[in-house]
Amino acid sequence: MEAIEDVVIIGAGIAGLATALGLHTKGVRSLVLESSESLRAAGFGLSIWTNGWRALDALGVGDSLRQSHVRLQGVTATSAASGARTSNSAFMARGKIGEREVRCLRRNILLETLENELPLGTVRYSSKVAAIEEDGYFKLLHLADGSTLKTKVLIGCDGVNSVVARWLGLKKPAFTGRSASRGFAEFPNGHGFKPEAMQYFGEGFRTGLLPCNERMVYWFFTWTPSEQEKEVEESAVKMKQCMLSKLKHSKVPEEFIRVIEISELSDPVSAPLRYRWPFSLFWGNISKGNTCVAGDAFHPMTPDIGQGGCSALEDSIVLARCLSEALLGEHNGGAEGEYDNIKKGLEKYARERRWRSFQLIATAYILGRIQQSNGAIMGFLRDRWLSGTMSRLLVASADFDCGKL
């Protein structure tokens, strides 16, 4: 008799592992299929705001992650054109959902922590899904190695090129015309930076750094490459030289530039930024029957408000809550009744996440355009009046509670 999985999650990234852990906490077994041979822990750092820590605490891993990452006290924004500080927002004040908390997490530690909390065998590596097929009340998954899997529930956490999102009919994420480079700089004797985020806007780029701990600093650099500059992204050495050239012709301080200078040449990675057109979430299928998407497969967004990882964690809590209620709740009519419960549970998840995701994508896109602009008029408005508003929107995006499992 063919084995049937209760839940199959495609993708062992933040959304996939967190959803699996949320379901495990509720007593629901899942299988995570990952196309790579091992955990893909690349990606450097990510900012986890109050809303993300709420989700990590719900999953039971918040305290262990706090031990190795310093708490940031605030964010300062400075004009890269004039060198003048344009805003300064404290994180320690209380927000709508309680005391604010922001830390910069190393992505590999976050993923390893989530995986270590899962039962052995939950993640199956070298398992690339090539096609999805309907099979009555189930989904039949055809893997690249020729094998098949049948599941009651299919969850796509497989990133911006999601095969599940494509099956649901969601359009491909759009390119913004902007690109991003990220990296780490390690200071064995301590970096000396205050525990706060630093950002510089204007002059055609947006850059910043966030201390992870006393020795490690995460930095980012977003820009709009010209046609002549696009080939620069293909070489780490050329990309680093390009970044340093732009920074040294601006008012960004030397101690900041030094962070990028000492980063390993293999560290700078540049990639085009993509996002899902936010209005498509209103008429697109976030869920359909016993299938749904989460994380970047659902709402890819630009990194300008630092909510990509946080929103994926929010998804995992809401999805695990709605789905466990559906699978563990009473139903009538055998497989048909269970399918109906699952469908309603995923529809509930989609309703809860649709507007929130729209807001985050739209806010990130607009703020990114304003922050990076090098136009004289926009630069004047940003530095004189808009910078404080942007900082408040940055902090306000994190004042959200996805609830408990």
WOQUI-V23558 format. One record per helix or strand of 2 or more residues. SS is the DSSP state (H for helix, E for strand). FROM is the first residue (numbers start at 0). TO is the last residue. If there is no record, write none. Layout:
ss:SS from:FROM to:TO
ss:SS from:FROM to:TO
This chain:
ss:E from:3 to:9
ss:H from:13 to:24
ss:E from:30 to:32
ss:E from:44 to:47
ss:H from:49 to:58
ss:H from:61 to:65
ss:E from:73 to:78
ss:E from:84 to:89
ss:E from:93 to:94
ss:E from:97 to:98
ss:E from:102 to:105
ss:H from:106 to:115
ss:E from:122 to:123
ss:E from:128 to:134
ss:E from:137 to:142
ss:E from:147 to:155
ss:H from:162 to:167
ss:E from:173 to:185
ss:E from:196 to:201
ss:E from:204 to:210
ss:E from:215 to:222
ss:H from:229 to:233
ss:H from:235 to:247
ss:H from:253 to:260
ss:E from:268 to:274
ss:H from:279 to:282
ss:E from:286 to:287
ss:E from:290 to:292
ss:H from:295 to:298
ss:H from:302 to:304
ss:H from:307 to:327
ss:H from:333 to:371
ss:H from:375 to:395
